[in-house]
Structures are given as C-alpha cells and as structure tokens.
Amino acid sequence: MYWVYILRCADGTLYAGITNDLPRRLAAHNAGRGAKYTRGRGPVELVYREACPDKSAALRRERAVKALRRAEKLSLIARGTSES
C-alpha cells in the first residue's frame, strides 16, 4: 500500500508526497533527509494522509493534490484522513 500525504512545514507552507512507509518518510523529512523542499523548513507535521492501492495510483493522486490551490488543500486537510 502507498500513501499520499501532506505535511505542514514550520514556515506554514504545505508539501505533498507519496511513500510506502509513512513513519520512515516522516522521520526522514524531520531529519533533513527528505525532499529538498522540506530541508530547512522543519520540523514538519503530518496533516493529511490518503491510502492508495499501488504506486501508480499514488502518483496520479499526488499530481492531483499538488495541482490544488492552497485553499483547496486546506479544505482537504479539514475533511480529514482518508484510508480508502
């Protein structure tokens, strides 16, 4: 199973990504070994996660989430975690 996730960085910005091991990836982001975007913006907080059946579906969903405007991402976060 893969996860699409959204992080809130310490500077208030949002970052979306995918992983098949959410705790490990979150630890990597907070240790400065995650995505280049999150380095220097930590600590980060997991604010949304959504389960996807495979990597291909996760990549498609990540692309769709990244295309959302900030207000739409905040609305998605407010609706809560999706574990479909």
PDB file with SEQRES, HELIX, SHEET and CRYST1 records, atoms N, CA, C and O in Angstrom:
SEQRES   1 A   84  MET TYR TRP VAL TYR ILE LEU ARG CYS ALA ASP GLY THR          
SEQRES   2 A   84  LEU TYR ALA GLY ILE THR ASN ASP LEU PRO ARG ARG LEU          
SEQRES   3 A   84  ALA ALA HIS ASN ALA GLY ARG GLY ALA LYS TYR THR ARG          
SEQRES   4 A   84  GLY ARG GLY PRO VAL GLU LEU VAL TYR ARG GLU ALA CYS          
SEQRES   5 A   84  PRO ASP LYS SER ALA ALA LEU ARG ARG GLU ARG ALA VAL          
SEQRES   6 A   84  LYS ALA LEU ARG ARG ALA GLU LYS LEU SER LEU ILE ALA          
SEQRES   7 A   84  ARG GLY THR SER GLU SER                                      
HELIX    1 AA1 LEU A   22  ASN A   30  1                                   9    
HELIX    2 AA2 LYS A   55  ALA A   67  1                                  13    
HELIX    3 AA3 ARG A   70  ARG A   79  1                                  10    
SHEET    1 AA1 3 LEU A  14  THR A  19  0                                        
SHEET    2 AA1 3 TYR A   2  ARG A   8 -1                                        
SHEET    3 AA1 3 GLU A  45  CYS A  52 -1                                        
CRYST1    1.000    1.000    1.000  90.00  90.00  90.00 P 1           1          
ATOM      1  N   MET A   1       0.841  -1.171   0.000  1.00  0.00           N  
ATOM      2  CA  MET A   1       0.000   0.000   0.000  1.00  0.00           C  
ATOM      3  C   MET A   1       0.894   1.244   0.000  1.00  0.00           C  
ATOM      4  O   MET A   1       1.939   1.277   0.649  1.00  0.00           O  
ATOM      5  N   TYR A   2       0.468   2.237  -0.723  1.00  0.00           N  
ATOM      6  CA  TYR A   2       1.161   3.519  -0.791  1.00  0.00           C  
ATOM      7  C   TYR A   2       0.285   4.592  -0.153  1.00  0.00           C  
ATOM      8  O   TYR A   2      -0.934   4.450  -0.055  1.00  0.00           O  
ATOM      9  N   TRP A   3       0.934   5.655   0.272  1.00  0.00           N  
ATOM     10  CA  TRP A   3       0.253   6.778   0.902  1.00  0.00           C  
ATOM     11  C   TRP A   3       0.583   8.071   0.166  1.00  0.00           C  
ATOM     12  O   TRP A   3       1.731   8.315  -0.203  1.00  0.00           O  
ATOM     13  N   VAL A   4      -0.428   8.885  -0.039  1.00  0.00           N  
ATOM     14  CA  VAL A   4      -0.244  10.272  -0.458  1.00  0.00           C  
ATOM     15  C   VAL A   4      -0.406  11.067   0.831  1.00  0.00           C  
ATOM     16  O   VAL A   4      -1.353  10.852   1.587  1.00  0.00           O  
ATOM     17  N   TYR A   5       0.518  11.983   1.076  1.00  0.00           N  
ATOM     18  CA  TYR A   5       0.464  12.704   2.345  1.00  0.00           C  
ATOM     19  C   TYR A   5       0.718  14.188   2.117  1.00  0.00           C  
ATOM     20  O   TYR A   5       1.312  14.597   1.119  1.00  0.00           O  
ATOM     21  N   ILE A   6       0.250  14.974   3.073  1.00  0.00           N  
ATOM     22  CA  ILE A   6       0.522  16.414   3.069  1.00  0.00           C  
ATOM     23  C   ILE A   6       1.162  16.750   4.412  1.00  0.00           C  
ATOM     24  O   ILE A   6       0.684  16.346   5.472  1.00  0.00           O  
ATOM     25  N   LEU A   7       2.253  17.500   4.332  1.00  0.00           N  
ATOM     26  CA  LEU A   7       2.951  17.969   5.523  1.00  0.00           C  
ATOM     27  C   LEU A   7       2.767  19.473   5.650  1.00  0.00           C  
ATOM     28  O   LEU A   7       2.690  20.187   4.651  1.00  0.00           O  
ATOM     29  N   ARG A   8       2.697  19.946   6.891  1.00  0.00           N  
ATOM     30  CA  ARG A   8       2.764  21.385   7.148  1.00  0.00           C  
ATOM     31  C   ARG A   8       4.161  21.659   7.675  1.00  0.00           C  
ATOM     32  O   ARG A   8       4.565  21.112   8.701  1.00  0.00           O  
ATOM     33  N   CYS A   9       4.890  22.501   6.975  1.00  0.00           N  
ATOM     34  CA  CYS A   9       6.251  22.859   7.379  1.00  0.00           C  
ATOM     35  C   CYS A   9       6.201  23.926   8.465  1.00  0.00           C  
ATOM     36  O   CYS A   9       5.173  24.573   8.663  1.00  0.00           O  
ATOM     37  N   ALA A  10       7.310  24.104   9.161  1.00  0.00           N  
ATOM     38  CA  ALA A  10       7.388  25.086  10.244  1.00  0.00           C  
ATOM     39  C   ALA A  10       7.096  26.500   9.756  1.00  0.00           C  
ATOM     40  O   ALA A  10       6.627  27.333  10.532  1.00  0.00           O  
ATOM     41  N   ASP A  11       7.365  26.784   8.485  1.00  0.00           N  
ATOM     42  CA  ASP A  11       7.090  28.126   7.946  1.00  0.00           C  
ATOM     43  C   ASP A  11       5.651  28.282   7.450  1.00  0.00           C  
ATOM     44  O   ASP A  11       5.295  29.314   6.882  1.00  0.00           O  
ATOM     45  N   GLY A  12       4.814  27.240   7.670  1.00  0.00           N  
ATOM     46  CA  GLY A  12       3.402  27.305   7.299  1.00  0.00           C  
ATOM     47  C   GLY A  12       3.084  26.814   5.904  1.00  0.00           C  
ATOM     48  O   GLY A  12       1.910  26.718   5.546  1.00  0.00           O  
ATOM     49  N   THR A  13       4.091  26.499   5.105  1.00  0.00           N  
ATOM     50  CA  THR A  13       3.836  26.005   3.759  1.00  0.00           C  
ATOM     51  C   THR A  13       3.422  24.537   3.810  1.00  0.00           C  
ATOM     52  O   THR A  13       3.642  23.848   4.807  1.00  0.00           O  
ATOM     53  N   LEU A  14       2.824  24.078   2.725  1.00  0.00           N  
ATOM     54  CA  LEU A  14       2.368  22.693   2.616  1.00  0.00           C  
ATOM     55  C   LEU A  14       3.219  21.960   1.598  1.00  0.00           C  
ATOM     56  O   LEU A  14       3.643  22.536   0.597  1.00  0.00           O  
ATOM     57  N   TYR A  15       3.469  20.671   1.863  1.00  0.00           N  
ATOM     58  CA  TYR A  15       4.235  19.828   0.958  1.00  0.00           C  
ATOM     59  C   TYR A  15       3.468  18.520   0.781  1.00  0.00           C  
ATOM     60  O   TYR A  15       3.020  17.934   1.767  1.00  0.00           O  
ATOM     61  N   ALA A  16       3.309  18.056  -0.448  1.00  0.00           N  
ATOM     62  CA  ALA A  16       2.642  16.788  -0.731  1.00  0.00           C  
ATOM     63  C   ALA A  16       3.645  15.802  -1.306  1.00  0.00           C  
ATOM     64  O   ALA A  16       4.535  16.180  -2.068  1.00  0.00           O  
ATOM     65  N   GLY A  17       3.496  14.539  -0.937  1.00  0.00           N  
ATOM     66  CA  GLY A  17       4.381  13.498  -1.445  1.00  0.00           C  
ATOM     67  C   GLY A  17       3.726  12.134  -1.349  1.00  0.00           C  
ATOM     68  O   GLY A  17       2.575  12.012  -0.928  1.00  0.00           O  
ATOM     69  N   ILE A  18       4.479  11.096  -1.748  1.00  0.00           N  
ATOM     70  CA  ILE A  18       3.995   9.721  -1.627  1.00  0.00           C  
ATOM     71  C   ILE A  18       5.068   8.870  -0.965  1.00  0.00           C  
ATOM     72  O   ILE A  18       6.253   9.204  -0.996  1.00  0.00           O  
ATOM     73  N   THR A  19       4.639   7.777  -0.373  1.00  0.00           N  
ATOM     74  CA  THR A  19       5.560   6.823   0.241  1.00  0.00           C  
ATOM     75  C   THR A  19       4.844   5.498   0.463  1.00  0.00           C  
ATOM     76  O   THR A  19       3.615   5.425   0.443  1.00  0.00           O  
ATOM     77  N   ASN A  20       5.636   4.456   0.675  1.00  0.00           N  
ATOM     78  CA  ASN A  20       5.046   3.181   1.079  1.00  0.00           C  
ATOM     79  C   ASN A  20       5.345   2.892   2.555  1.00  0.00           C  
ATOM     80  O   ASN A  20       4.933   1.857   3.079  1.00  0.00           O  
ATOM     81  N   ASP A  21       6.060   3.805   3.224  1.00  0.00           N  
ATOM     82  CA  ASP A  21       6.391   3.676   4.647  1.00  0.00           C  
ATOM     83  C   ASP A  21       6.297   5.066   5.280  1.00  0.00           C  
ATOM     84  O   ASP A  21       7.288   5.792   5.358  1.00  0.00           O  
ATOM     85  N   LEU A  22       5.112   5.417   5.721  1.00  0.00           N  
ATOM     86  CA  LEU A  22       4.856   6.771   6.204  1.00  0.00           C  
ATOM     87  C   LEU A  22       5.696   7.162   7.424  1.00  0.00           C  
ATOM     88  O   LEU A  22       6.260   8.256   7.423  1.00  0.00           O  
ATOM     89  N   PRO A  23       5.811   6.326   8.464  1.00  0.00           N  
ATOM     90  CA  PRO A  23       6.639   6.727   9.619  1.00  0.00           C  
ATOM     91  C   PRO A  23       8.111   6.972   9.238  1.00  0.00           C  
ATOM     92  O   PRO A  23       8.726   7.925   9.716  1.00  0.00           O  
ATOM     93  N   ARG A  24       8.665   6.116   8.386  1.00  0.00           N  
ATOM     94  CA  ARG A  24      10.053   6.285   7.960  1.00  0.00           C  
ATOM     95  C   ARG A  24      10.229   7.572   7.161  1.00  0.00           C  
ATOM     96  O   ARG A  24      11.207   8.294   7.348  1.00  0.00           O  
ATOM     97  N   ARG A  25       9.280   7.857   6.271  1.00  0.00           N  
ATOM     98  CA  ARG A  25       9.379   9.054   5.429  1.00  0.00           C  
ATOM     99  C   ARG A  25       9.234  10.323   6.261  1.00  0.00           C  
ATOM    100  O   ARG A  25       9.946  11.301   6.032  1.00  0.00           O  
ATOM    101  N   LEU A  26       8.320  10.313   7.222  1.00  0.00           N  
ATOM    102  CA  LEU A  26       8.141  11.467   8.097  1.00  0.00           C  
ATOM    103  C   LEU A  26       9.417  11.725   8.908  1.00  0.00           C  
ATOM    104  O   LEU A  26       9.838  12.871   9.067  1.00  0.00           O  
ATOM    105  N   ALA A  27      10.026  10.652   9.417  1.00  0.00           N  
ATOM    106  CA  ALA A  27      11.288  10.780  10.159  1.00  0.00           C  
ATOM    107  C   ALA A  27      12.383  11.340   9.255  1.00  0.00           C  
ATOM    108  O   ALA A  27      13.187  12.163   9.693  1.00  0.00           O  
ATOM    109  N   ALA A  28      12.419  10.901   8.006  1.00  0.00           N  
ATOM    110  CA  ALA A  28      13.429  11.399   7.062  1.00  0.00           C  
ATOM    111  C   ALA A  28      13.238  12.903   6.818  1.00  0.00           C  
ATOM    112  O   ALA A  28      14.210  13.658   6.799  1.00  0.00           O  
ATOM    113  N   HIS A  29      11.992  13.331   6.632  1.00  0.00           N  
ATOM    114  CA  HIS A  29      11.729  14.758   6.434  1.00  0.00           C  
ATOM    115  C   HIS A  29      12.205  15.556   7.644  1.00  0.00           C  
ATOM    116  O   HIS A  29      12.857  16.589   7.493  1.00  0.00           O  
ATOM    117  N   ASN A  30      11.884  15.083   8.833  1.00  0.00           N  
ATOM    118  CA  ASN A  30      12.250  15.818  10.047  1.00  0.00           C  
ATOM    119  C   ASN A  30      13.749  15.771  10.335  1.00  0.00           C  
ATOM    120  O   ASN A  30      14.264  16.618  11.063  1.00  0.00           O  
ATOM    121  N   ALA A  31      14.447  14.796   9.774  1.00  0.00           N  
ATOM    122  CA  ALA A  31      15.897  14.696   9.958  1.00  0.00           C  
ATOM    123  C   ALA A  31      16.665  15.460   8.877  1.00  0.00           C  
ATOM    124  O   ALA A  31      17.896  15.475   8.884  1.00  0.00           O  
ATOM    125  N   GLY A  32      15.942  16.093   7.950  1.00  0.00           N  
ATOM    126  CA  GLY A  32      16.594  16.833   6.882  1.00  0.00           C  
ATOM    127  C   GLY A  32      17.031  15.963   5.719  1.00  0.00           C  
ATOM    128  O   GLY A  32      17.776  16.418   4.851  1.00  0.00           O  
ATOM    129  N   ARG A  33      16.575  14.709   5.690  1.00  0.00           N  
ATOM    130  CA  ARG A  33      16.936  13.793   4.611  1.00  0.00           C  
ATOM    131  C   ARG A  33      15.755  13.518   3.675  1.00  0.00           C  
ATOM    132  O   ARG A  33      15.824  12.636   2.819  1.00  0.00           O  
ATOM    133  N   GLY A  34      14.686  14.274   3.843  1.00  0.00           N  
ATOM    134  CA  GLY A  34      13.513  14.094   2.990  1.00  0.00           C  
ATOM    135  C   GLY A  34      13.679  14.875   1.706  1.00  0.00           C  
ATOM    136  O   GLY A  34      14.789  15.008   1.191  1.00  0.00           O  
ATOM    137  N   ALA A  35      12.596  15.382   1.197  1.00  0.00           N  
ATOM    138  CA  ALA A  35      12.623  16.158  -0.036  1.00  0.00           C  
ATOM    139  C   ALA A  35      13.415  17.447   0.150  1.00  0.00           C  
ATOM    140  O   ALA A  35      13.465  18.006   1.246  1.00  0.00           O  
ATOM    141  N   LYS A  36      14.021  17.903  -0.914  1.00  0.00           N  
ATOM    142  CA  LYS A  36      14.797  19.141  -0.878  1.00  0.00           C  
ATOM    143  C   LYS A  36      13.940  20.306  -0.372  1.00  0.00           C  
ATOM    144  O   LYS A  36      14.431  21.182   0.340  1.00  0.00           O  
ATOM    145  N   TYR A  37      12.656  20.309  -0.746  1.00  0.00           N  
ATOM    146  CA  TYR A  37      11.753  21.389  -0.342  1.00  0.00           C  
ATOM    147  C   TYR A  37      11.635  21.490   1.174  1.00  0.00           C  
ATOM    148  O   TYR A  37      11.588  22.596   1.712  1.00  0.00           O  
ATOM    149  N   THR A  38      11.585  20.362   1.871  1.00  0.00           N  
ATOM    150  CA  THR A  38      11.347  20.386   3.315  1.00  0.00           C  
ATOM    151  C   THR A  38      12.614  20.622   4.129  1.00  0.00           C  
ATOM    152  O   THR A  38      12.533  20.932   5.317  1.00  0.00           O  
ATOM    153  N   ARG A  39      13.786  20.479   3.505  1.00  0.00           N  
ATOM    154  CA  ARG A  39      15.037  20.769   4.225  1.00  0.00           C  
ATOM    155  C   ARG A  39      15.066  22.247   4.578  1.00  0.00           C  
ATOM    156  O   ARG A  39      14.832  23.106   3.728  1.00  0.00           O  
ATOM    157  N   GLY A  40      15.353  22.530   5.827  1.00  0.00           N  
ATOM    158  CA  GLY A  40      15.378  23.915   6.266  1.00  0.00           C  
ATOM    159  C   GLY A  40      14.015  24.483   6.591  1.00  0.00           C  
ATOM    160  O   GLY A  40      13.911  25.633   7.019  1.00  0.00           O  
ATOM    161  N   ARG A  41      12.974  23.705   6.399  1.00  0.00           N  
ATOM    162  CA  ARG A  41      11.618  24.151   6.719  1.00  0.00           C  
ATOM    163  C   ARG A  41      11.031  23.330   7.873  1.00  0.00           C  
ATOM    164  O   ARG A  41       9.839  23.436   8.165  1.00  0.00           O  
ATOM    165  N   GLY A  42      11.844  22.530   8.516  1.00  0.00           N  
ATOM    166  CA  GLY A  42      11.369  21.648   9.575  1.00  0.00           C  
ATOM    167  C   GLY A  42      11.311  22.350  10.909  1.00  0.00           C  
ATOM    168  O   GLY A  42      11.824  23.460  11.049  1.00  0.00           O  
ATOM    169  N   PRO A  43      10.699  21.728  11.885  1.00  0.00           N  
ATOM    170  CA  PRO A  43      10.115  20.395  11.747  1.00  0.00           C  
ATOM    171  C   PRO A  43       8.806  20.436  10.950  1.00  0.00           C  
ATOM    172  O   PRO A  43       8.135  21.464  10.858  1.00  0.00           O  
ATOM    173  N   VAL A  44       8.481  19.289  10.389  1.00  0.00           N  
ATOM    174  CA  VAL A  44       7.247  19.174   9.613  1.00  0.00           C  
ATOM    175  C   VAL A  44       6.236  18.362  10.412  1.00  0.00           C  
ATOM    176  O   VAL A  44       6.591  17.563  11.278  1.00  0.00           O  
ATOM    177  N   GLU A  45       4.965  18.594  10.093  1.00  0.00           N  
ATOM    178  CA  GLU A  45       3.870  17.900  10.776  1.00  0.00           C  
ATOM    179  C   GLU A  45       2.983  17.238   9.728  1.00  0.00           C  
ATOM    180  O   GLU A  45       2.578  17.878   8.758  1.00  0.00           O  
ATOM    181  N   LEU A  46       2.684  15.963   9.925  1.00  0.00           N  
ATOM    182  CA  LEU A  46       1.769  15.254   9.031  1.00  0.00           C  
ATOM    183  C   LEU A  46       0.352  15.759   9.293  1.00  0.00           C  
ATOM    184  O   LEU A  46      -0.150  15.642  10.411  1.00  0.00           O  
ATOM    185  N   VAL A  47      -0.295  16.321   8.269  1.00  0.00           N  
ATOM    186  CA  VAL A  47      -1.642  16.861   8.454  1.00  0.00           C  
ATOM    187  C   VAL A  47      -2.689  16.126   7.627  1.00  0.00           C  
ATOM    188  O   VAL A  47      -3.887  16.319   7.835  1.00  0.00           O  
ATOM    189  N   TYR A  48      -2.251  15.286   6.690  1.00  0.00           N  
ATOM    190  CA  TYR A  48      -3.205  14.532   5.852  1.00  0.00           C  
ATOM    191  C   TYR A  48      -2.517  13.314   5.279  1.00  0.00           C  
ATOM    192  O   TYR A  48      -1.344  13.360   4.908  1.00  0.00           O  
ATOM    193  N   ARG A  49      -3.262  12.220   5.211  1.00  0.00           N  
ATOM    194  CA  ARG A  49      -2.764  11.023   4.528  1.00  0.00           C  
ATOM    195  C   ARG A  49      -3.937  10.334   3.852  1.00  0.00           C  
ATOM    196  O   ARG A  49      -5.072  10.373   4.327  1.00  0.00           O  
ATOM    197  N   GLU A  50      -3.627   9.708   2.737  1.00  0.00           N  
ATOM    198  CA  GLU A  50      -4.649   9.021   1.943  1.00  0.00           C  
ATOM    199  C   GLU A  50      -4.045   7.742   1.386  1.00  0.00           C  
ATOM    200  O   GLU A  50      -3.005   7.778   0.728  1.00  0.00           O  
ATOM    201  N   ALA A  51      -4.684   6.629   1.645  1.00  0.00           N  
ATOM    202  CA  ALA A  51      -4.198   5.338   1.179  1.00  0.00           C  
ATOM    203  C   ALA A  51      -4.490   5.155  -0.310  1.00  0.00           C  
ATOM    204  O   ALA A  51      -5.550   5.545  -0.799  1.00  0.00           O  
ATOM    205  N   CYS A  52      -3.538   4.559  -1.017  1.00  0.00           N  
ATOM    206  CA  CYS A  52      -3.690   4.223  -2.435  1.00  0.00           C  
ATOM    207  C   CYS A  52      -3.261   2.764  -2.614  1.00  0.00           C  
ATOM    208  O   CYS A  52      -2.336   2.308  -1.943  1.00  0.00           O  
ATOM    209  N   PRO A  53      -3.915   2.040  -3.500  1.00  0.00           N  
ATOM    210  CA  PRO A  53      -3.629   0.613  -3.636  1.00  0.00           C  
ATOM    211  C   PRO A  53      -2.259   0.281  -4.221  1.00  0.00           C  
ATOM    212  O   PRO A  53      -1.699  -0.774  -3.925  1.00  0.00           O  
ATOM    213  N   ASP A  54      -1.711   1.177  -5.052  1.00  0.00           N  
ATOM    214  CA  ASP A  54      -0.412   0.904  -5.671  1.00  0.00           C  
ATOM    215  C   ASP A  54       0.302   2.212  -5.995  1.00  0.00           C  
ATOM    216  O   ASP A  54      -0.269   3.295  -5.861  1.00  0.00           O  
ATOM    217  N   LYS A  55       1.545   2.097  -6.419  1.00  0.00           N  
ATOM    218  CA  LYS A  55       2.369   3.279  -6.678  1.00  0.00           C  
ATOM    219  C   LYS A  55       1.798   4.138  -7.801  1.00  0.00           C  
ATOM    220  O   LYS A  55       1.821   5.365  -7.715  1.00  0.00           O  
ATOM    221  N   SER A  56       1.293   3.512  -8.836  1.00  0.00           N  
ATOM    222  CA  SER A  56       0.740   4.250  -9.965  1.00  0.00           C  
ATOM    223  C   SER A  56      -0.441   5.121  -9.527  1.00  0.00           C  
ATOM    224  O   SER A  56      -0.527   6.291  -9.901  1.00  0.00           O  
ATOM    225  N   ALA A  57      -1.344   4.546  -8.735  1.00  0.00           N  
ATOM    226  CA  ALA A  57      -2.494   5.304  -8.236  1.00  0.00           C  
ATOM    227  C   ALA A  57      -2.032   6.436  -7.323  1.00  0.00           C  
ATOM    228  O   ALA A  57      -2.594   7.530  -7.357  1.00  0.00           O  
ATOM    229  N   ALA A  58      -1.009   6.176  -6.505  1.00  0.00           N  
ATOM    230  CA  ALA A  58      -0.488   7.195  -5.593  1.00  0.00           C  
ATOM    231  C   ALA A  58       0.127   8.356  -6.373  1.00  0.00           C  
ATOM    232  O   ALA A  58      -0.076   9.516  -6.016  1.00  0.00           O  
ATOM    233  N   LEU A  59       0.869   8.055  -7.424  1.00  0.00           N  
ATOM    234  CA  LEU A  59       1.476   9.106  -8.239  1.00  0.00           C  
ATOM    235  C   LEU A  59       0.415   9.974  -8.920  1.00  0.00           C  
ATOM    236  O   LEU A  59       0.557  11.194  -9.003  1.00  0.00           O  
ATOM    237  N   ARG A  60      -0.648   9.330  -9.405  1.00  0.00           N  
ATOM    238  CA  ARG A  60      -1.738  10.089 -10.030  1.00  0.00           C  
ATOM    239  C   ARG A  60      -2.414  10.994  -9.009  1.00  0.00           C  
ATOM    240  O   ARG A  60      -2.690  12.160  -9.290  1.00  0.00           O  
ATOM    241  N   ARG A  61      -2.678  10.453  -7.822  1.00  0.00           N  
ATOM    242  CA  ARG A  61      -3.345  11.238  -6.776  1.00  0.00           C  
ATOM    243  C   ARG A  61      -2.443  12.371  -6.282  1.00  0.00           C  
ATOM    244  O   ARG A  61      -2.921  13.478  -6.033  1.00  0.00           O  
ATOM    245  N   GLU A  62      -1.144  12.101  -6.141  1.00  0.00           N  
ATOM    246  CA  GLU A  62      -0.205  13.145  -5.722  1.00  0.00           C  
ATOM    247  C   GLU A  62      -0.227  14.300  -6.723  1.00  0.00           C  
ATOM    248  O   GLU A  62      -0.258  15.466  -6.330  1.00  0.00           O  
ATOM    249  N   ARG A  63      -0.211  13.979  -7.996  1.00  0.00           N  
ATOM    250  CA  ARG A  63      -0.251  15.010  -9.040  1.00  0.00           C  
ATOM    251  C   ARG A  63      -1.516  15.859  -8.896  1.00  0.00           C  
ATOM    252  O   ARG A  63      -1.473  17.083  -9.022  1.00  0.00           O  
ATOM    253  N   ALA A  64      -2.650  15.183  -8.627  1.00  0.00           N  
ATOM    254  CA  ALA A  64      -3.919  15.910  -8.461  1.00  0.00           C  
ATOM    255  C   ALA A  64      -3.892  16.794  -7.219  1.00  0.00           C  
ATOM    256  O   ALA A  64      -4.376  17.926  -7.256  1.00  0.00           O  
ATOM    257  N   VAL A  65      -3.333  16.292  -6.125  1.00  0.00           N  
ATOM    258  CA  VAL A  65      -3.257  17.080  -4.889  1.00  0.00           C  
ATOM    259  C   VAL A  65      -2.342  18.280  -5.075  1.00  0.00           C  
ATOM    260  O   VAL A  65      -2.669  19.383  -4.635  1.00  0.00           O  
ATOM    261  N   LYS A  66      -1.206  18.078  -5.719  1.00  0.00           N  
ATOM    262  CA  LYS A  66      -0.268  19.178  -5.939  1.00  0.00           C  
ATOM    263  C   LYS A  66      -0.860  20.259  -6.840  1.00  0.00           C  
ATOM    264  O   LYS A  66      -0.456  21.419  -6.756  1.00  0.00           O  
ATOM    265  N   ALA A  67      -1.803  19.896  -7.692  1.00  0.00           N  
ATOM    266  CA  ALA A  67      -2.437  20.857  -8.593  1.00  0.00           C  
ATOM    267  C   ALA A  67      -3.499  21.704  -7.887  1.00  0.00           C  
ATOM    268  O   ALA A  67      -3.945  22.713  -8.433  1.00  0.00           O  
ATOM    269  N   LEU A  68      -3.903  21.305  -6.689  1.00  0.00           N  
ATOM    270  CA  LEU A  68      -4.907  22.059  -5.940  1.00  0.00           C  
ATOM    271  C   LEU A  68      -4.330  23.382  -5.449  1.00  0.00           C  
ATOM    272  O   LEU A  68      -3.140  23.488  -5.152  1.00  0.00           O  
ATOM    273  N   ARG A  69      -5.193  24.378  -5.373  1.00  0.00           N  
ATOM    274  CA  ARG A  69      -4.790  25.635  -4.750  1.00  0.00           C  
ATOM    275  C   ARG A  69      -4.664  25.427  -3.244  1.00  0.00           C  
ATOM    276  O   ARG A  69      -5.207  24.465  -2.701  1.00  0.00           O  
ATOM    277  N   ARG A  70      -3.959  26.314  -2.580  1.00  0.00           N  
ATOM    278  CA  ARG A  70      -3.737  26.184  -1.134  1.00  0.00           C  
ATOM    279  C   ARG A  70      -5.059  26.041  -0.376  1.00  0.00           C  
ATOM    280  O   ARG A  70      -5.175  25.193   0.510  1.00  0.00           O  
ATOM    281  N   ALA A  71      -6.051  26.859  -0.714  1.00  0.00           N  
ATOM    282  CA  ALA A  71      -7.347  26.804  -0.025  1.00  0.00           C  
ATOM    283  C   ALA A  71      -7.993  25.430  -0.198  1.00  0.00           C  
ATOM    284  O   ALA A  71      -8.615  24.914   0.731  1.00  0.00           O  
ATOM    285  N   GLU A  72      -7.847  24.842  -1.377  1.00  0.00           N  
ATOM    286  CA  GLU A  72      -8.411  23.514  -1.620  1.00  0.00           C  
ATOM    287  C   GLU A  72      -7.668  22.453  -0.818  1.00  0.00           C  
ATOM    288  O   GLU A  72      -8.282  21.511  -0.317  1.00  0.00           O  
ATOM    289  N   LYS A  73      -6.354  22.599  -0.695  1.00  0.00           N  
ATOM    290  CA  LYS A  73      -5.578  21.663   0.126  1.00  0.00           C  
ATOM    291  C   LYS A  73      -5.992  21.782   1.586  1.00  0.00           C  
ATOM    292  O   LYS A  73      -6.131  20.770   2.273  1.00  0.00           O  
ATOM    293  N   LEU A  74      -6.190  23.003   2.066  1.00  0.00           N  
ATOM    294  CA  LEU A  74      -6.621  23.197   3.451  1.00  0.00           C  
ATOM    295  C   LEU A  74      -8.001  22.593   3.685  1.00  0.00           C  
ATOM    296  O   LEU A  74      -8.266  22.057   4.761  1.00  0.00           O  
ATOM    297  N   SER A  75      -8.873  22.673   2.699  1.00  0.00           N  
ATOM    298  CA  SER A  75     -10.194  22.051   2.792  1.00  0.00           C  
ATOM    299  C   SER A  75     -10.071  20.526   2.857  1.00  0.00           C  
ATOM    300  O   SER A  75     -10.776  19.872   3.625  1.00  0.00           O  
ATOM    301  N   LEU A  76      -9.182  19.976   2.053  1.00  0.00           N  
ATOM    302  CA  LEU A  76      -8.927  18.537   2.062  1.00  0.00           C  
ATOM    303  C   LEU A  76      -8.418  18.110   3.440  1.00  0.00           C  
ATOM    304  O   LEU A  76      -8.855  17.096   3.985  1.00  0.00           O  
ATOM    305  N   ILE A  77      -7.501  18.885   3.990  1.00  0.00           N  
ATOM    306  CA  ILE A  77      -6.953  18.600   5.318  1.00  0.00           C  
ATOM    307  C   ILE A  77      -8.058  18.665   6.372  1.00  0.00           C  
ATOM    308  O   ILE A  77      -8.115  17.813   7.259  1.00  0.00           O  
ATOM    309  N   ALA A  78      -8.934  19.664   6.283  1.00  0.00           N  
ATOM    310  CA  ALA A  78     -10.006  19.839   7.250  1.00  0.00           C  
ATOM    311  C   ALA A  78     -10.998  18.678   7.231  1.00  0.00           C  
ATOM    312  O   ALA A  78     -11.578  18.329   8.260  1.00  0.00           O  
ATOM    313  N   ARG A  79     -11.188  18.083   6.050  1.00  0.00           N  
ATOM    314  CA  ARG A  79     -12.093  16.932   5.943  1.00  0.00           C  
ATOM    315  C   ARG A  79     -11.491  15.693   6.599  1.00  0.00           C  
ATOM    316  O   ARG A  79     -12.220  14.778   6.983  1.00  0.00           O  
ATOM    317  N   GLY A  80     -10.167  15.659   6.729  1.00  0.00           N  
ATOM    318  CA  GLY A  80      -9.537  14.580   7.472  1.00  0.00           C  
ATOM    319  C   GLY A  80      -8.884  13.518   6.632  1.00  0.00           C  
ATOM    320  O   GLY A  80      -8.917  13.552   5.402  1.00  0.00           O  
ATOM    321  N   THR A  81      -8.284  12.567   7.333  1.00  0.00           N  
ATOM    322  CA  THR A  81      -7.545  11.463   6.747  1.00  0.00           C  
ATOM    323  C   THR A  81      -8.463  10.546   5.978  1.00  0.00           C  
ATOM    324  O   THR A  81      -9.559  10.222   6.436  1.00  0.00           O  
ATOM    325  N   SER A  82      -8.020  10.127   4.812  1.00  0.00           N  
ATOM    326  CA  SER A  82      -8.753   9.158   4.006  1.00  0.00           C  
ATOM    327  C   SER A  82      -7.955   7.871   3.958  1.00  0.00           C  
ATOM    328  O   SER A  82      -6.796   7.874   3.541  1.00  0.00           O  
ATOM    329  N   GLU A  83      -8.561   6.772   4.379  1.00  0.00           N  
ATOM    330  CA  GLU A  83      -7.867   5.478   4.345  1.00  0.00           C  
ATOM    331  C   GLU A  83      -8.638   4.488   3.510  1.00  0.00           C  
ATOM    332  O   GLU A  83      -8.930   3.377   3.951  1.00  0.00           O  
ATOM    333  N   SER A  84      -8.972   4.906   2.278  1.00  0.00           N  
ATOM    334  CA  SER A  84      -9.784   4.063   1.392  1.00  0.00           C  
ATOM    335  C   SER A  84      -9.099   2.813   0.980  1.00  0.00           C  
ATOM    336  O   SER A  84      -9.667   2.013   0.236  1.00  0.00           O  
TER     337      SER A  84                                                      
END                                                                             
